[in-house]
Amino acid sequence: QMQLVQSGGGSVQAGGSLRLSCAASGYTYCTYDMSWYRQAPGKEREFVSSIERHGSTSYAASVKGRFTISQDNAKNTVYLQMNSLKPEDTGMYYCTIPPSGTCPELWGTWGQGTQVTVSS
């Protein structure tokens, strides 16, 4: 089965940077999209960023201009570079294969989550 393994979380002061990684452990012949979501305590899980299988990207308004999503096809890995971090970016971050495009058998696959904490 396809599995998503995350790494790269941690704690940083406001204005700092972190890079999250999401690696697919199982190979598939089907191409797929990838998204990042985050959830703060007491709040709904929210969309952060997405990269389409052909390279198109999208961002939530709250992170646009500060975060960059990218992919390394050779490593089957998607990254989220987070710059100019703010305390409101604090939360648990998850990568997922969204229910869009091809590969419906992969839809709803989630990484284990990684904590990002930004202090003032």
N, C-alpha and C positions, 0 to 999 in steps of 0.2 A: 504494500500500500504506500501511497505517497505520504510522507511526513515532512513537516516544517519545523526546523530547529533554529531557535533564535539565540542571539548573543549580542553583547555590546552595551547593555544598559549600565546604569550607575548613577552616581551623585555628582552634581556640578553646580557651581555658583552661577547666578544670573549673568548672562552675557557669554557664557562658555559654550562648548560644543561637545556633541557626542555623535557616534555613528552606530546605528543598529544594523545587524545582519540577519537575514532569514534564508537558510539553506534548505533546499529540497533534498531529502535523503533517498528518495526513490525516483528512478528515471521513468519518464513517460514519453511516448512518441507524439503525444498531443501537446500543442503549445497552449499557454494559459496566461491569464492576467494575474496581477498580484496587487494587494492593497494593504495599507497599514491603518489600524484603528487604535484608539486609546480610550482609557476609562479612568476617571478620577473617582475617589470614594464618594458615594452618594449621587453620582451622576450617570447618565446614560452613556453607553459606549458611542463614540463619535468617530466619523470618518476623518482621516488625516491626509492620506495621499494614495494614489494609485498609478500603476504603470501598465499600459496595455501591452499585449504580446508582441506588437510591432514597434513599441517604443514610445507611444504617446503617453503623456503624463498629465495628472490633474492633482490639485491641492485644495484643501480646505482654506477658506479665506483667512482663518486665524494663523496659518503657518506659511502662507504663500510669501515668497521672498526670503524666507529664513531656512526652510527645509528643502532638500533635494532628494528625490527618489531616483535610483539607478539600478542597473542589473549587470551581472557578469554571467553570460550564458555558459561559458566554459566551466564555471564553478556551480552552476545552477543556483545562484544566489542573488537576492535582491537586497539593496541597502537603503537606509534612510539616514542621510547626513543632516544633522540638526545643528544649526548655528544660531547665535544670538538668542540662546534659550532664556525663557521667562519662567517665573514661578508657576504660572498658569499652565505651563507645558507638563507639569508633574502628573504622573499617572502610570498605569500599566499599559504597555504598548504590545500590540498583537499584529502579526502578519497573517494574511488569509488569502485564499483563492476565492474571489468573489463570484457570485452567480451571474456571470455575464460572459459573452463570447462562447468559445468552444470548450470542450472538455467538461461536460456537465457532471461526469463521474467524479471530478475533483472539487466541485463546488462545495463550500462549507468546510474545507480543510483549514484548520487553524494551528498556528504556532503556540508554544506553551506560555508565551508572554514574558516580558522583561520589564523590570521597574526602572523608571526614569524619575529622578528627584532633582528639582532645581530650587536652590535656596536663594534668598534675597541677599 
